[in-house]
Amino acid sequence: MQKHEKTLFLVTSALNVPSKNMEEKLRARLHDTLSTINSINCHFKDCEIWLLESSFKKPMKKYLSMFPKNLKIVDFWSDDKILGFHSKAMKYEAKNKLRYYTPGKEDLDDSFLYLGYVKNRTESYVLSKVFREMDMSKFDRVFKLSGRYCLQPTFDVKPHLTEDAAVFGEKIKSNQGTIKNIDYIYLCYLWSFPIKIKKEITEMIVNVEKEVKDYLKENRIIDMEHSIYNNLRNIKVKELKKLQT
């Protein structure tokens, strides 16, 4: 086991998503999410995990009972805004199908725009609400990990043990042609920060949610990866060459 501080993992998740084979899709996503949770527990003893669950409907109890005792489900499946995002996304896609595509990518699947809308809208909303409303003061360090990603067996927590900086993977050049004012992105499936800068991180997340909404008002989508990079400029960041996920 890794030596560590009192640690919280925020795992963003959507087990139930609209699909032709919904039950089959749910089981597959549940399997992957359980792998995510198990990979955390392999490295962190007595950590706490919050599953930020933004399904459009509540998964059956038999599935929810599979999670370990150190996991708390923070559910949004009765949240009117989450439910509204899905219906608005379908209307948005029908009207703006090609607006987000990069040159030469017009053959992408029709669901691309819908998924981009829902992922960025729901995740930024859920994180903003959790950071603003939930008490994390008993923890020393907070990790954000996207559901269905796993920590590798070789994962090392030591590079994350900073006192005053957020920890992200090394920024990479953006290749999204429709967002010309942001040159780089931070891959945001795994990042962390010490609790002493929670106020600054909360402000960053709130700004990300606002930016995602503002772009949508202009019939454009901005990825959270772009927006997080854009809103971290006033926060000290330590970059890692390898995230080990």
Buried (B, 14 or more C-beta within 10 A) or exposed (E): EBEBBEBBBBBBBBBBBBEEEEEEBBBBBBEBBBEBBEBBBBBBEEBBBBBBBBBBBBBEEEBBEEBEEBBBBBBBBEBEBBBEBBEBBBEBBEEBBEBBBEEEEEEEEEEBBBEBBBBBBBBBBBBBBBBEEEEBEEBBBBBBBBBBBBBEEEBEBEBBBBEEBBBBBEBEEBEBEEBEEBEEBBBBBBBBBBBEBBEBBBBBBBBBBBBBBEBBEEEEBBBBBBBBBBBBEEBEBBEBEEBBB
